[in-house]
Amino acid sequence: MKYIIIGFEGFIFSLAYKLQKEGQEVILAQIANLKDVRTSNEPFEKESPLDKKQRLSLYNKIINKIDADVFLKKAKKIKNPSDYFVICESNYVFKYAQKLQAMGFEGIFPTEEDREYELDRNKAKEFVKKHYPNISESLIEKFNSVDKAIAFLNKSKEVWVLKSQTDSVATFVPPINDPLQARKQLIDNLYKNQHEYEKFGFILEKKIEDVVEITPEKIYYDGQPLGMTVMFENKFIGSGNLSYQVGCAGDVVFPISMDSKIHDLSFPPIVDEIAKKHKGLFIWDASLLIDRKTNKVYFGEFCPNRFGFNSFYTTLEQMPNLSYYFESVVNKKNPYKLGSVGVSITLFNLIQDLKAGNYQSNISINFPDKYTEHIWFYELALKKDNYYNVGYDTVIAPVTASGVSIPDAVNKLYSYVDSISINNIYYRPKFDYLSTDYPTSILNRIKYCLDNKLFTLPFKKDF
């Protein structure tokens, strides 16, 4: 199979590089302009010259890249488009995906509506309210003014979670459950990001104080259901799920049977109907927030029709090779095999370049060739035969491993991490990964799901 990979920020470039190393023919196209990954409803802000320069330098001299607009013109001349599988970095590349789909290529083709379900939290909440009968409705307050939100917080005796209506500002979850202290932290975050919050709008959502978060994901091809996985993610950068959210600091992913209880909770009939309207690979997930005290289930967010930035690599870690996943789905076969578990940990560069206003760049990156298949670099460029980061993002790389049990996979994972030499990187430690000392740890969340028979563990339980 041949591959066309469309990216913007570079999260998918490591996959292009690895597929090429497997001997596959790969065309990597990078979108040059920020405006081309924005929906019609998103307010547009210009990308800084430094951000753009660094972004476009990712994977320089490592893999050949072509401008995405230039590629679209060349794609029209490809004689057998069905020989190619299109891989989109995220649902924000929908403009390019839809044009390639119209040309007859195979692959994953997110739409603008898919993107909007991720960005527009009000739209997502209304969808859940209408179609998810077993999901409880959370208490939400909507705002466009920081001052009005602060006035509301000053009168409230509850703890709230702060969520932007864009992905440019991370969700802020107060790490404490004291209303007064949480209020101070929320107000601080509102003032620090006032411009972004007021430009895009934001919500306050009542915090679930003793929460179990899990993200089931189901895949289809040409509307036919193929399989599902569950993902347990650590979103906070610090051990014990402290400090701030970073997207994904590490995760555990494994396939489960579609006959499980959590399947019916996560994928009501409307999802099958939506899938039938999507040609090619279609992905649907919904993060679920379960209150331990009441066992009520609440909705977190959708990330429809895109691969998870860590979780997809954690999933691919469990495949015999990378092409196996894509070849399986095209042939409408379930690529997942019960019995394995994948894990990941993210390597972060937390050092700020105060003069440039971005992250420190030109940090030397060294790693053994034998572990290359387990390291998924976001930040990478080649200079004078040495690898360096470019300073565009805080994420250097997720590292992945798989095994027959979680401890087995985690032991392998940290052996790979220990082999990587990068100055001043941070990642959550091994003892935290296997901890049961705090309620939101991954192992405790899995135990809750097993105790409540949400699914059956398809691998050895060794914790």
Order of alpha helices (4+ residues) and beta strands (2+ residues): beta-alpha-beta-alpha-beta-alpha-beta-alpha-beta-alpha-alpha-beta-alpha-beta-alpha-alpha-beta-beta-beta-beta-alpha-alpha-beta-beta-beta-alpha-alpha-beta-beta-beta-beta-beta-beta-beta-alpha-beta-beta-alpha-alpha
